[in-house]
């Protein structure tokens, strides 16, 4: 079946195909109320949908034994999502739907009914668009062991997770539903369909198998034919101005944007740990709001040394502690608020005669443990602060000093602001005087304490979430915050709501087929307001692509004015929540899932920021440690032994196997394509290729392939990928050869390949 709705619904329900359309069976509206116009069908939710019943019965008993490909050209048709609103549902066991009302990113999966019941799913890389049609393709393949696999493409891009179930049974419908659930028929979604298709397969589908037209996954500038290319090199820089440039020239210039040394060293770490620990740990909540007294923070112990030992042995290089979350409770004895550990039982019950608790300062314990274990430290500091909101009439008492959104005017403030009993004597070079309101002055004083009293800080993380924004309007003086961090810790990267590192766009790990580190912005680059000035959407799956960065589809007032290096950090929690909860001990992500996240994040030019929340005993919980240790073992088993280390035929080729991505090979002056052959004196068996660009000369490679030499001397392509960046991991079927060929198929400028490594994942 292939329908693009250029035919007609000749009865209330039934559809008659136009020339070129194919229906081997029947296509119908589910209720008759679906709106058919402008060669599309709009479903309004509820019981509405489009149903296809194939003439040939594809279900044998209760078993779908036929490989099938399901496709749709679809966009959102209205606001509002309900739990389990369905986009595609087929044969009773295959689905693409919304998991709940608060999540606009769909999930795809399969289930089997007969005991034992299975339901396996994964999250799509992006929401369904509202103003452009997305191409969705689901490829179902029954396997010889009685199970099945499901792979999904969105707009030509293969999703990172293939779904597998160990058995298939209980399939009860010989039908495919678009816009509703094929069984329940009351899980309709508000959608517009411009085309639907169903076909049988012999193997998992690739884009060339699609019946409906799908876009190329992250097309290159050459493919797009963007105007304005000049081919002229420019000096390498962290920021490049593009105001007034045509799209083709902007894409060319993007090849000359490079990271700072701090950004480069940050990305080289690969794995960073997030430690959500604080008031919410003791409330069994994800968010609290500043009403909670400090007495509710009462751990039996706090053991950061255990945290660091677990993280260190499993490959993490930096740990970021949540020092202050949105409720405002602070994990060190700040001079500027009473809502801190200093007023908790944890502090007072263990204080000495002078009122000091040597173990009470959680931040100090955290930093000391990190230093002792050779780990770098980072601090998460939420700009939002419920404890500092002004107490309202009749409302339970907030725990802070009423600074947040209190309407105070800006006044001259010196940071640090000395208080009674303050024995600090800061030097002039480490102070700043500026205009600030009450809350911004408080926030910067807290930052000052963190950045001057705990040694080197590798990363400062400013969250963009604000649960109070709708009711309490507090202006954030982020430019002043950034300037203070730069003044006090110039080597620190400022992350997420900051100028050095960006949020990848999903809390499920990296998801783009090509992850770019150079991005386009509007405005003044000296203001460092990249989050506000991004010329695009941080959740867009095409972010950084040639069309996105060139601004070809943007109106004049939204055209980019500068390009800058802004690499991705993929944050995801080992548990469903960010803070520890005993009820989630059975829901810890498996080591194999963590390994997939690693390959899809670190292996796609991002840093994986994995949250591992300590429990109320002040330790990483046993279920988390068990899976982390298994994960660490999996990474070491897969990526310790590089099989391609033999000396090559020239120094230029040796640069690719010397383990240093800053030494490189290039196809030649001004060439943007080319191949390089690397050999081994003995046969190598491998199933992972790891490529690195020398990004100190820019991220340039748009697409690449790897081929293995066969016994007869011919070459067989074994892996392909899009952008490389700092690191690209390419999983492939196990291959044995004595030579590999890396082919750069397209690049934005003369590329510099820094490293080629081969590994065997057991």
FENSUL-V456446 format. One record per run of one state. SS is the DSSP state (alpha for helix, beta for strand, coil for the rest). FROM is the first residue (numbers start at 1). TO is the last residue. If there is no record, write none. Layout:
<<SS & FROM & TO> <SS & FROM & TO>>
//
This chain:
<<coil & 1 & 1> <beta & 2 & 3> <coil & 4 & 7> <beta & 8 & 8> <coil & 9 & 13> <beta & 14 & 14> <coil & 15 & 15> <beta & 16 & 16> <coil & 17 & 21> <beta & 22 & 22> <coil & 23 & 24> <beta & 25 & 29> <coil & 30 & 34> <beta & 35 & 37> <coil & 38 & 39> <beta & 40 & 46> <coil & 47 & 49> <beta & 50 & 54> <coil & 55 & 58> <beta & 59 & 60> <coil & 61 & 62> <beta & 63 & 64> <coil & 65 & 67> <beta & 68 & 76> <coil & 77 & 85> <beta & 86 & 90> <coil & 91 & 93> <beta & 94 & 97> <coil & 98 & 106> <beta & 107 & 112> <coil & 113 & 117> <beta & 118 & 123> <coil & 124 & 133> <beta & 134 & 142> <coil & 143 & 147> <beta & 148 & 154> <coil & 155 & 156> <beta & 157 & 158> <coil & 159 & 162> <beta & 163 & 165> <coil & 166 & 175> <beta & 176 & 178> <coil & 179 & 187> <beta & 188 & 200> <coil & 201 & 206> <alpha & 207 & 209> <coil & 210 & 220> <alpha & 221 & 224> <coil & 225 & 236> <beta & 237 & 237> <coil & 238 & 238> <beta & 239 & 241> <coil & 242 & 246> <alpha & 247 & 254> <coil & 255 & 256> <beta & 257 & 257> <coil & 258 & 260> <alpha & 261 & 269> <coil & 270 & 270> <beta & 271 & 275> <coil & 276 & 278> <alpha & 279 & 282> <coil & 283 & 293> <alpha & 294 & 296> <coil & 297 & 303> <alpha & 304 & 313> <coil & 314 & 317> <beta & 318 & 324> <coil & 325 & 329> <beta & 330 & 330> <coil & 331 & 339> <beta & 340 & 340> <alpha & 341 & 343> <coil & 344 & 344> <alpha & 345 & 348> <coil & 349 & 361> <alpha & 362 & 372> <coil & 373 & 375> <beta & 376 & 381> <coil & 382 & 385> <alpha & 386 & 388> <beta & 389 & 389> <coil & 390 & 403> <beta & 404 & 404> <coil & 405 & 410> <beta & 411 & 415> <coil & 416 & 427> <alpha & 428 & 430> <coil & 431 & 431> <beta & 432 & 436> <coil & 437 & 437> <alpha & 438 & 453> <coil & 454 & 458> <beta & 459 & 462> <coil & 463 & 477> <alpha & 478 & 488> <coil & 489 & 492> <beta & 493 & 496> <coil & 497 & 500> <beta & 501 & 503> <coil & 504 & 517> <beta & 518 & 521> <coil & 522 & 524> <alpha & 525 & 527> <coil & 528 & 529> <alpha & 530 & 533> <beta & 534 & 534> <coil & 535 & 545> <alpha & 546 & 550> <coil & 551 & 555> <alpha & 556 & 558> <coil & 559 & 561> <beta & 562 & 565> <coil & 566 & 566> <beta & 567 & 573> <coil & 574 & 581> <alpha & 582 & 587> <coil & 588 & 590> <alpha & 591 & 601> <coil & 602 & 603> <beta & 604 & 604> <coil & 605 & 605> <beta & 606 & 611> <coil & 612 & 613> <beta & 614 & 614> <coil & 615 & 619> <beta & 620 & 620> <coil & 621 & 621> <alpha & 622 & 639> <coil & 640 & 650> <alpha & 651 & 654> <coil & 655 & 664> <beta & 665 & 665> <coil & 666 & 673> <beta & 674 & 693> <coil & 694 & 694> <alpha & 695 & 697> <coil & 698 & 700> <beta & 701 & 709> <coil & 710 & 714> <beta & 715 & 721> <coil & 722 & 727> <beta & 728 & 747> <coil & 748 & 752> <beta & 753 & 759> <coil & 760 & 762>>
//
